[in-house]
Amino acid sequence: MKRLTSVRAIVLGLAVLTTSVGANSDERSVTAATTGLFAAGAELGPVALEGVQIGTGVFIEADGSASGTFHAVLQGSSLGGSPQEITVDGNVTGGSVEADGRATFSGSASLNMGDGTPPLANVAFRVTAGSGDLTLVLDSVQLTASLPSGAVTID
């Protein structure tokens, strides 16, 4: 519940900030507060992934620079079958919005595997988001989730 409250606070704060992005601006924005489902077989290390909670707020400039944050909690099961949550906290540094309306942004993140080991720092990540799905790449691991609830807004 604490994580969901944090995601809501991030998105509400960013909603206030995005009101300054005008129609004549070269700046684009991406906000999301959503949950997703991974396809069978999705995994990160020894964790079989099932679902994800996402909260993000990103401003993308015309020159490809970007700023903002990306937060995801990947939910799954350890090899022993115990529930395990992996947390991704990223700082966004680059991005673009394609003609089809999909947004891509990237940067570096801390990755907490949720197994008691120290979080990994400076993990490269890239996110491509649309209205119904999201692909997260952590280093070279690609994870795609459908987004049945919540919202992704690309302005």
Buried (B, 14 or more C-beta within 10 A) or exposed (E): EEEEEBBEEBBEEBBEEBEEBEEEEEBBBBBBBBBBBBEEEBBBEEBBBBBBBBBBBBBBBEEEEBBBBBBBBBBBBBEEEEEBBBBBBBBBBBBBBEEEEBBBBBBBBBBBBBEEEEBEEEBEBBBBBBEEBBBBBBEEEEBBBEBEEBEBBBB
